[in-house]
Amino acid sequence: MEKILRHEKVRFMMTGFFNTGLDFLLLNVMVFLFGAYPLVANTISVTIGITISYMLNHLFVFRSEGRPSIKKYLAFFAVTGFSSLVIQNSIIFGFEMAGSAHIGHAIPLVATIMDNDGLRLNLAKVTAVGVGMIWNFTLYKFVVFKKRDHKELSEPEPEEA
């Protein structure tokens, strides 16, 4: 197991599965047990997930140098917030509109999905998470948790007089 955990992408996927499961659980509980509107429930579940995800990505996935900081959290929130709040909510909204417009009802499988609120919501969320996962990993790796150059980490060369 230790050998597997050496790979950043494996750690990223493990963290992602945990956060995604939590996100789906919170979303479904809020919508189907408490009657929340899907976009409101998604916004809340995503915001909770972003906070947990930052800590896990900082400490476990990218093993970032230094302590977690508000500055890095805000950068992380900007990246994740865009994918989770803008991209995901847009996709969920699109599925909700397609369901209410009865788009695709001539195709039996599509009609089943669009008529079943739970199935439609969760398929929308799966689609949204897939798109967001690619966005997030790329920007986490190259922006938020970017490793500094070895030259930046070493002591500066003394200047000759």
N, C-alpha and C positions, 0 to 999 in steps of 0.2 A: 504493500500500500504506500509506503514511504517513497518508493521509486516513482509511482504514478503521480503522487502529489508534488513531485519536483517540476512538473510541467504546468506552466502558467495557464495554458488553455484549459487543462483539466480542472484546475482550481476555479477558474472563471466559470466553467460549466456547472460545477458543483454549487457554487454560490448562486448562479443564475437559476438552477433548478429549485433551490431552497426559496429564493425570493419570489420566483414565479408561482410556486405552490402557495406561498403565503398571500401573494397578490390575488390569485384566483379564489382562494378561500374567503378572504375579506370581501372581495367584489361580490361573490355569490351570496354570502351571508347578508350583506347590506341590501342587495337587490331583492332576493327572494324571501328573506326572513323579515326584513324591516321595511321593504317596499321603496327603497331609495331609487331615484332615477339613475339609470346606468352610467351616465357621464359624471354625475356627482359621486357615485360610489367608486367609479374608477379613479377619479381624482384623489379621493381620500385614500384608497388602497395603495395607489401608486406613491403618494407622498410618504406614507408610512414605510413602504418598501424601499424608497430611495434612501431614507435615513439609515435603515439597517444595511442596505447594500453598500453605502459609502464605507461604513466601518468594516464590513467583511472584505471589500475590495482593497481598502487601505492596508489592513493588517494581514489578510490571508492570501488574496489573489496576487496582488502586485508587490506585496511586502515593501511598501513604500517607506522611504527613509523618513525619520522624524515622527513626531506625534501627529495624530489627526488634527487638522486645523480648520477654522471657519473659512479661510480663504480657499483651501482645497475642497471643502464641502460645497461651497458656493459654485466653484467650477464644476464639480461633479453634478450638483443639482441642475446647473444650466444644461449640461450635456444630457443627463438622464431625464430631466424635466421636459426637454424638448421632445425626446423620443417617447416618453411615457405620457406626457400631458397633451402634446400637440399631435404627434403621429398616432398614438393609440386612440385618443379621443376622436380624431378624424375618422379612423377606420371603424371604430365602434359606432359613431354617428352614421357613417355610410351604410353599415349593416342594418342599423335601426330604421333608416329611411327606406332601404330596399325592402325590409320586412313590412313596413306600413304601406308601401306602394305596390305590394304584391308582385314585385319584379321576379321573373323567372318561375312563375307558378305553372307554366306549361311543362316544366321538367319536374317529374315526381320527387327526386331527391332534394332539389333546390326548394321546392314547395314545402317539403317536410321541415327542412332547416329553417326557412323563413317564417313558418307558422308556429314553430316551437321557440318561445322566448328564451328558454334556458340554453337550448342548442345554438340558437342564433347568437346570443351574447357570448357564449364560450368559444364559438368558432371565430367570431370577430376578435376576441381577446387573443386567441392563439395566433391568428394572422398578424395582429398588431405587435405581439411579443416577438414574433419572428423577424419582422422588419426592424423593430427597435433593438434587437440583440446585435445585429450587424452594426448598426449605427453606434451603439454604446461601446462595444469592444474596441472599435477603431478609434473613437475619440478618447476613451479611457487610456488606451495604450500610448497614443501619440500626443495627447494634450494633458490630461489630468494627472496621470501617474508616469509621465515621461521620465525615463532614467536620464540623469545628467551625464554628459560626456566625461570620459575618464580624465581628460585634460582639466575640466572644471573641478574635479574632485581632488586632484593632486596639488601639492604645494606649488606656488609660483616659483619659477626659476629666479635665483638672485641675479640682479643686473651687475654686469661687469663695470668697474669704474674706469 
